[in-house]
């Protein structure tokens, strides 16, 4: 079985759990543990049974000024899960934070986190996708504002009830 992907990353809808050659990939699925852990659903879990490793992967795109805060939040949020997965499955478990700001700001060490992933993708790819998505949102908003201005609409006034 091979992992199926589309040419357009933004159209890809992954399956929740995939098993490929001794590796389990869980996307947006809760991790079952012996103890009740509230933060038990990282964005992606990559469990390599041959290498006896498990990566708890979190992706976030906060405001650029909140990149450090968001990374600290994610690391502390999933620490209990990291400990439980290591203990239960007897694997080396690591929390991997892939966090870049909406305008491309990243914390030093983002490249190192990407090197932990299979295929060793580049951090610049995440930054490029983030910047393109931010630009798309800005264009949509500016287009909406331009339309309102051109039509001379007052969006602050509510229609009076009849």
Contact map, one row per residue, 1 for C-alpha under 8 A:
111000000000000000011000000000000000000000000000000000000000000000000000000000000000000000000000000000000000000000000000000000000000000000000000000000000000000000
111100000000000000010000000000000000000000000000000000000000000000000000000000000000000000000000000000000000000000000000000000000000000000000000000000000000000000
111110000000000000010000000000000000000000000000000000000000000000000000000000000000000000000000000000000000000000000000000000000000000000000000000000000000000000
011111000000000000000000000000000000000000000000000000000000000000000000000000000000000000000000000000000000000000000000000000000000000000000000000000000000000000
001111101001000000000000000000000000000000000000000000000000000000000000000000000000000000000000000000000000000000000000000000000000000000000000000000000000000000
000111111011000000000000000000000000000000000000000000000000000000000000000000000000000000000000000000000000000000000000000000000000000000000000000000000000000000
000011111000000000000000000000000000000000000000000000000000000000000000000000000000000000000000000000000000000000000000000000000000000000000000000000000000000000
000001111111000000000000000000000000000000000000000000000000000000000000000000000000000000000000000000000000000000000000000000000000000000000000000000000000000000
000011111111000000000000000000000000000000000000000000000000000000000000000000000000000000000000000000000000000000000000000000000000000000000000000000000000000000
000000011111000000000000000000000000000000000000000000000000000000000000000000000000000000000000000000000000000000000000000000000000000000000000000000000000000000
000001011111100000000000000000000000000000000000000000000000000000000000000000000000000000000000000000000000000000000000000000000000000000000000000000000000000000
000011011111110000000000000000000000000000000000000000000000000000000000000000000000000000000000000000000000000000000000000000000000000000000000000000000000000000
000000000011111000000000000000000000000000000000000000000000000000000000000000000000000000000000000000000000000000000000000000000000000000000000000000000000000000
000000000001111100000000001000000000000000000000000000000000000000000000000000000000000000000000000000000000000000000000000000000000000000000000000000000000000000
000000000000111111000000001000000000000000000000000000000000000000000000000000000000000000000000000000000000000000000000000000000000000000000000000000000000000000
000000000000011111000000111110000000000000000000000000000000000000000000000000000000000000000000000000000000000000000000000000000000000000000000000000000000000000
000000000000001111100001111010000000000000000000000000000000000000000000000000000000000000000000000000000000000000000000000000000000000000000000000000000000000000
000000000000001111110001110000000000000000000000000000000000000000000000000000000000000000000000000000000000000000000000000000000000000000000000000000000000000000
000000000000000011111111100000000000000000000000000000000000000000000000000000000000000000000000000000000000000000000000000000000000000000000000000000000000000000
111000000000000001111111000000000000000000000000000000000000000000000000000000000000000000000000000000000000000000000000000000000000000000000000000000000000000000
100000000000000000111110000000000000000000000000000000000000000000000000000000000000000000000000000000000000000000000000000000000000000000000000000000000000000000
000000000000000000111111000000000000000000000001110000000000000000000000000000000000000000000000000000000000000000000000000000000000000000000000000000000000000000
000000000000000000111111100000000000000000000111110000000000000000000000000000000000000000000000000000000000000000000000000000000000000000000000000000000000000000
000000000000000011110111110000000000000000001111100000000000000000000000000000000000000000000000000000000000000000000000000000000000000000000000000000000000000000
000000000000000111100011111000000000000000011110000000000000000000000000000000000000000000000000000000000000000000000000000000000000000000000000000000000000000000
000000000000000111000001111110000000000000011100000000000000000000000000000000000000000000000000000000000000000000000000000000000000000000000000000000000000000000
000000000000011110000000111110000000000000111000000000000000000000000000000000000000000000000000000000000000000000000000000000000000000000000000000000000000000000
000000000000000100000000011111000000000011110000000000000000000000000000000000000000000000000000000000000000000000000000000000000000000000000000000000000000000000
000000000000000110000000011111100000000011110000000000000000000000000000000000000000000000000000000000000000000000000000000000000000000000000000000000000000000000
000000000000000000000000000111110000000111000000000000000000000000000000000000000000000000000000000000000000000000000000000000000000000000000000000000000000000000
000000000000000000000000000011111000000110000000000000000000000000000000000000000000000000000000000000000000000000000000000000000000000000000000000000000000000000
000000000000000000000000000001111100000100000000000000000000000000000000000000000000000000000000000000000000000000000000000000000000000000000000000000000000000000
000000000000000000000000000000111111100000000000000000000000000000000000000000000001100100000000000000000000000000000000000000000000000000000000000000000000000000
000000000000000000000000000000011111000000000000000000000000000000000000000000000001000100000000000000000000000000000000000000000000000000000000000000000000000000
000000000000000000000000000000001111100000000000000000000000000000000000000000000001000000000000000000000000000000000000000000000000000000000000000000000000000000
000000000000000000000000000000001111110000000000000000000000000000000000000000000000000000000000000000000000000000000000000000000000000000000000000000000000000000
000000000000000000000000000000001011111100000000000000000000000000000000000000011000000000000000000000000000000000000000000000000000000000000000000000000000000000
000000000000000000000000000000000001111100000000000000000000000000000000000000000000000000000000000000000000000000000000000000000000000000000000000000000000000000
000000000000000000000000000000000000111111000000000000000000000000000000000011001000000000000000000000000000000000000000000000000000000000000000000000000000000000
000000000000000000000000000001110000111111000000000000000000000000000000000001001000000000000000000000000000000000000000000000000000000000000000000000000000000000
000000000000000000000000000111100000001111100000000000000000000000000000000000000000000000000000000000000000000000000000000000000000000000000000000000000000000000
000000000000000000000000000111000000001111111000000000011100000000000000000001000000000000000000000000000000000000000000000000000000000000000000000000000000000000
000000000000000000000000001110000000000011111000000000011110000000000000000000000000000000000000000000000000000000000000000000000000000000000000000000000000000000
000000000000000000000000111110000000000001111100000000011100000000000000000000000000000000000000000000000000000000000000000000000000000000000000000000000000000000
000000000000000000000001111000000000000001111110000001111000000000000000000000000000000000000000000000000000000000000000000000000000000000000000000000000000000000
000000000000000000000011110000000000000000011111000001111000000000000000000000000000000000000000000000000000000000000000000000000000000000000000000000000000000000
000000000000000000000011100000000000000000001111100111100000000000000000000000000000000000000000000000000000000000000000000000000000000000000000000000000000000000
000000000000000000000111000000000000000000000111111111000000000000000000000000000000000000000000000000000000000000000000000000000000000000000000000000000000000000
000000000000000000000111000000000000000000000011111110000000000000000000000000000000000000000000000000000000000000000000000000000000000000000000000000000000000000
000000000000000000000110000000000000000000000001111100000000000000000000000000000000000000000000000000000000000000000000000000000000000000000000000000000000000000
000000000000000000000000000000000000000000000001111110000000000000000000000000000000000000000000000000000000000000000000000000000000000000000000000000000000000000
000000000000000000000000000000000000000000000011111111000000000000000000000000000000000001110000000000000000000000000000000000000000000000000000000000000000000000
000000000000000000000000000000000000000000000011101111100000000000000000000000000000000000111000000000000000000000000000000000000000000000000000000000000000000000
000000000000000000000000000000000000000000001111000111110000000000000000000000000000000000111100000000000000000000000000000000000000000000000000000000000000000000
000000000000000000000000000000000000000000001110000011111000000000000000000000000000000000001111000000000000000000000000000000000000000000000000000000000000000000
000000000000000000000000000000000000000001111100000001111100000000000000000000000100000000001111000000000000000000000000000000000000000000000000000000000000000000
000000000000000000000000000000000000000001111100000000111110000000000000000000000000000000000011110000000000000000000000000000000000000000000000000000000000000000
000000000000000000000000000000000000000001110000000000011111000000000000010000000000000000000011111000000000000000000000000000000000000000000000000000000000000000
000000000000000000000000000000000000000000100000000000001111100000000000000000000000000000000000111000000000000000000000000000000000000000000000000000000000000000
000000000000000000000000000000000000000000000000000000000111110000000100000000000000000000000000111100000000000000000000000000000000000000000000000000000000000000
000000000000000000000000000000000000000000000000000000000011111000100000000000000000000000000000001111000000000000000000000000000100000000000000000000000000000000
000000000000000000000000000000000000000000000000000000000001111111100100000000000000000000000000001111000000000000000000000000000000000000000000000000000000000000
000000000000000000000000000000000000000000000000000000000000111111100000000000000000000000000000000011100000000000000000000000000000000000000000000000000000000000
000000000000000000000000000000000000000000000000000000000000011111100000000000000000000000000000000111111100000000000000000000000000000000000000000000000000000000
000000000000000000000000000000000000000000000000000000000000011111110000000000000000000000000000000010000000000000000000000000000000000000000000000000000000000000
000000000000000000000000000000000000000000000000000000000000011111111100000000000000000000000000000010000000000000000000000000000000000000000000000000000000000000
000000000000000000000000000000000000000000000000000000000000111111111110000000000000000000000000001110001110000000000000000000000000000000000000000000000000000000
000000000000000000000000000000000000000000000000000000000000000011111111000000000000000000000000000000000010000000000000000000000000000000000000000000000000000000
000000000000000000000000000000000000000000000000000000000000000001111111100000000000000000000000000000000000000000000000000000000000000000000000000000000000000000
000000000000000000000000000000000000000000000000000000000001010001111111110000000000000000000000001000000000000000000000000000000000000000000000000000000000000000
000000000000000000000000000000000000000000000000000000000000000000111111111000000000000000000000101000000000000000000000000000000000000000000000000000000000000000
000000000000000000000000000000000000000000000000000000000000000000011111111100000000000000000000000000000000000000000000000000000000000000000000000000000000000000
000000000000000000000000000000000000000000000000000000000000000000001111111110000000000000000000000000000000000000000000000000000000000000000000000000000000000000
000000000000000000000000000000000000000000000000000000000100000000000111111111000000000000000000100000000000000000000000000000000000000000000000000000000000000000
000000000000000000000000000000000000000000000000000000000000000000000011111111100000000000000010100000000000000000000000000000000000000000000000000000000000000000
000000000000000000000000000000000000000000000000000000000000000000000001111111100000000000000000000000000000000000000000000000000000000000000000000000000000000000
000000000000000000000000000000000000001000000000000000000000000000000000111111110000000000000000000000000000000000000000000000000000000000000000000000000000000000
000000000000000000000000000000000000001101000000000000000000000000000000011111111100000000000010000000000000000000000000000000000000000000000000000000000000000000
000000000000000000000000000000000000000000000000000000000000000000000000001111111110000000000010000000000000000000000000000000000000000000000000000000000000000000
000000000000000000000000000000000000100000000000000000000000000000000000000011111111000000000000000000000000000000000000000000000000000000000000000000000000000000
000000000000000000000000000000000000101100000000000000000000000000000000000001111111100000000000000000000000000000000000000000000000000000000000000000000000000000
000000000000000000000000000000000000000000000000000000010000000000000000000001111111110000001110000000000000000000000000000000000000000000000000000000000000000000
000000000000000000000000000000000000000000000000000000000000000000000000000000111111111000001000000000000000000000000000000000000000000000000000000000000000000000
000000000000000000000000000000001110000000000000000000000000000000000000000000011111111100000000000000000000000000000000000000000000000000000000000000000000000000
000000000000000000000000000000001000000000000000000000000000000000000000000000001111111111101000000000000000000000000000000000000000000000000000000000000000000000
000000000000000000000000000000000000000000000000000000000000000000000000000000000111111111111000000000000000000000000000000000000000000000000000000000000000000000
000000000000000000000000000000000000000000000000000000000000000000000000000000000011111111100000000000000000000000000000000000000000000000000000000000000000000000
000000000000000000000000000000001100000000000000000000000000000000000000000000000001111111000000000000000000000000000000000000000000000000000000000000000000000000
000000000000000000000000000000000000000000000000000000000000000000000000000000000000111111100000000000000000000000000000000000000000000000000000000000000000000000
000000000000000000000000000000000000000000000000000100000000000000000000000000000000111111110000000000000000000000000000000000000000000000000000000000000000000000
000000000000000000000000000000000000000000000000000111000000000000000000000000000000111011111000000000000000000000000000000000000000000000000000000000000000000000
000000000000000000000000000000000000000000000000000111000000000000000000000000000000010001111100000000000000000000000000000000000000000000000000000000000000000000
000000000000000000000000000000000000000000000000000011110000000000000000000000000110110000111110000000000000000000000000000000000000000000000000000000000000000000
000000000000000000000000000000000000000000000000000001110000000000000000000000000100000000011111000000000000000000000000000000000000000000000000000000000000000000
000000000000000000000000000000000000000000000000000000111100000000000000001001100100000000001111100000000000000000000000000000000000000000000000000000000000000000
000000000000000000000000000000000000000000000000000000111100000000000000000000000000000000000111110000000000000010010000000000000000000000000000000000000000000000
000000000000000000000000000000000000000000000000000000001111000000000010011000000000000000000011111000000000010010000000000000000000000000000000000000000000000000
000000000000000000000000000000000000000000000000000000001111000000000000000000000000000000000001111100000000010011000000000000000000000000000000000000000000000000
000000000000000000000000000000000000000000000000000000000111110000100110000000000000000000000000111110000110010000000000000000000000000000000000000000000000000000
000000000000000000000000000000000000000000000000000000000001110100100000000000000000000000000000011111011110000000000000000001100100000000000000000000000000000000
000000000000000000000000000000000000000000000000000000000000111111100000000000000000000000000000001111111100000000000000000000000100000000000000000000000000000000
000000000000000000000000000000000000000000000000000000000000111100000000000000000000000000000000000111111000000000000000000000000110010000000000000000000000000000
000000000000000000000000000000000000000000000000000000000000001100000000000000000000000000000000000011111000000000000000000000000110010000000000000000000000000000
000000000000000000000000000000000000000000000000000000000000000100000000000000000000000000000000000111111100000000000000000000110110000000000000000000000000000000
000000000000000000000000000000000000000000000000000000000000000100100000000000000000000000000000000111111110000000000000000000100000000000000000000000000000000000
000000000000000000000000000000000000000000000000000000000000000100100000000000000000000000000000001110011111010000000000000000000000000000000000000000000000000000
000000000000000000000000000000000000000000000000000000000000000000110000000000000000000000000000001100001111110000000000000000000000000000000000000000000000000000
000000000000000000000000000000000000000000000000000000000000000000000000000000000000000000000000000000000111111000000000000000000000000000000000000000000000000000
000000000000000000000000000000000000000000000000000000000000000000000000000000000000000000000000000000000011111110000000000000000000000000000000000000000000000000
000000000000000000000000000000000000000000000000000000000000000000000000000000000000000000000000111000000111111111000000001000000000000000000000000000000000000000
000000000000000000000000000000000000000000000000000000000000000000000000000000000000000000000000000000000001111111100000011000000000000000000000000000000000000000
000000000000000000000000000000000000000000000000000000000000000000000000000000000000000000000000000000000000111111110000000000000000000000000000000000000000000000
000000000000000000000000000000000000000000000000000000000000000000000000000000000000000000000001110000000000111111111000000000000000000000000000000000000000000000
000000000000000000000000000000000000000000000000000000000000000000000000000000000000000000000000010000000000011111111001111000000000000000000000000000000000000000
000000000000000000000000000000000000000000000000000000000000000000000000000000000000000000000000000000000000001111111101110000000000000000000000000000000000000000
000000000000000000000000000000000000000000000000000000000000000000000000000000000000000000000001000000000000000111111101000000000000000000000000000000000000000000
000000000000000000000000000000000000000000000000000000000000000000000000000000000000000000000000000000000000000011111111100000000000000000000000000000000000000000
000000000000000000000000000000000000000000000000000000000000000000000000000000000000000000000000000000000000000000111111100000000000000000000000000000000000000000
000000000000000000000000000000000000000000000000000000000000000000000000000000000000000000000000000000000000000000001111100000000000000000000000000000000000000000
000000000000000000000000000000000000000000000000000000000000000000000000000000000000000000000000000000000000000001111111110000000000000000000000000000000000000000
000000000000000000000000000000000000000000000000000000000000000000000000000000000000000000000000000000000000000001101111111010000000000000000000000000000000000000
000000000000000000000000000000000000000000000000000000000000000000000000000000000000000000000000000000000000001001100001111111000000000000000000000000000000000000
000000000000000000000000000000000000000000000000000000000000000000000000000000000000000000000000000000000000011001000000111111100000000000000000000000000000000000
000000000000000000000000000000000000000000000000000000000000000000000000000000000000000000000000000000000000000000000000011111110000000000000000000000000000000000
000000000000000000000000000000000000000000000000000000000000000000000000000000000000000000000000000000000000000000000000111111111000000000000000000000000000000000
000000000000000000000000000000000000000000000000000000000000000000000000000000000000000000000000000100000000000000000000011111111100000000000000000000000000000000
000000000000000000000000000000000000000000000000000000000000000000000000000000000000000000000000000100011000000000000000001111111110000000000000000000000000000000
000000000000000000000000000000000000000000000000000000000000000000000000000000000000000000000000000000010000000000000000000111111111000000000000000000000000000000
000000000000000000000000000000000000000000000000000000000000000000000000000000000000000000000000000000000000000000000000000011111111100000000000000000000000000000
000000000000000000000000000000000000000000000000000000000000100000000000000000000000000000000000000111110000000000000000000001111111110000000000000000000000000000
000000000000000000000000000000000000000000000000000000000000000000000000000000000000000000000000000001110000000000000000000000111111111000000000000000000000000000
000000000000000000000000000000000000000000000000000000000000000000000000000000000000000000000000000000000000000000000000000000011111111100000000000000000000000000
000000000000000000000000000000000000000000000000000000000000000000000000000000000000000000000000000000000000000000000000000000001111111110000000000000000000000000
000000000000000000000000000000000000000000000000000000000000000000000000000000000000000000000000000001100000000000000000000000000111111111000000000000000000000000
000000000000000000000000000000000000000000000000000000000000000000000000000000000000000000000000000000000000000000000000000000000011111111100000000000000000000000
000000000000000000000000000000000000000000000000000000000000000000000000000000000000000000000000000000000000000000000000000000000001111111110000000000000000000000
000000000000000000000000000000000000000000000000000000000000000000000000000000000000000000000000000000000000000000000000000000000000111111111000000000000000000000
000000000000000000000000000000000000000000000000000000000000000000000000000000000000000000000000000000000000000000000000000000000000011111111100000000000000000000
000000000000000000000000000000000000000000000000000000000000000000000000000000000000000000000000000000000000000000000000000000000000001111111110000000000000000000
000000000000000000000000000000000000000000000000000000000000000000000000000000000000000000000000000000000000000000000000000000000000000111111111000000000000000000
000000000000000000000000000000000000000000000000000000000000000000000000000000000000000000000000000000000000000000000000000000000000000011111111100000000000000000
000000000000000000000000000000000000000000000000000000000000000000000000000000000000000000000000000000000000000000000000000000000000000001111111110000000000000000
000000000000000000000000000000000000000000000000000000000000000000000000000000000000000000000000000000000000000000000000000000000000000000111111111000000000000000
000000000000000000000000000000000000000000000000000000000000000000000000000000000000000000000000000000000000000000000000000000000000000000011111111100000000000000
000000000000000000000000000000000000000000000000000000000000000000000000000000000000000000000000000000000000000000000000000000000000000000001111111110000000000000
000000000000000000000000000000000000000000000000000000000000000000000000000000000000000000000000000000000000000000000000000000000000000000000111111111000000000000
000000000000000000000000000000000000000000000000000000000000000000000000000000000000000000000000000000000000000000000000000000000000000000000011111111100000000000
000000000000000000000000000000000000000000000000000000000000000000000000000000000000000000000000000000000000000000000000000000000000000000000001111111111110000000
000000000000000000000000000000000000000000000000000000000000000000000000000000000000000000000000000000000000000000000000000000000000000000000000111111111000000000
000000000000000000000000000000000000000000000000000000000000000000000000000000000000000000000000000000000000000000000000000000000000000000000000011111111000000000
000000000000000000000000000000000000000000000000000000000000000000000000000000000000000000000000000000000000000000000000000000000000000000000000001111111000000000
000000000000000000000000000000000000000000000000000000000000000000000000000000000000000000000000000000000000000000000000000000000000000000000000000111111100000000
000000000000000000000000000000000000000000000000000000000000000000000000000000000000000000000000000000000000000000000000000000000000000000000000000111111110000000
000000000000000000000000000000000000000000000000000000000000000000000000000000000000000000000000000000000000000000000000000000000000000000000000000100011111100000
000000000000000000000000000000000000000000000000000000000000000000000000000000000000000000000000000000000000000000000000000000000000000000000000000100001111110000
000000000000000000000000000000000000000000000000000000000000000000000000000000000000000000000000000000000000000000000000000000000000000000000000000000000111110000
000000000000000000000000000000000000000000000000000000000000000000000000000000000000000000000000000000000000000000000000000000000000000000000000000000000111111000
000000000000000000000000000000000000000000000000000000000000000000000000000000000000000000000000000000000000000000000000000000000000000000000000000000000011111100
000000000000000000000000000000000000000000000000000000000000000000000000000000000000000000000000000000000000000000000000000000000000000000000000000000000000111110
000000000000000000000000000000000000000000000000000000000000000000000000000000000000000000000000000000000000000000000000000000000000000000000000000000000000011111
000000000000000000000000000000000000000000000000000000000000000000000000000000000000000000000000000000000000000000000000000000000000000000000000000000000000001111
000000000000000000000000000000000000000000000000000000000000000000000000000000000000000000000000000000000000000000000000000000000000000000000000000000000000000111
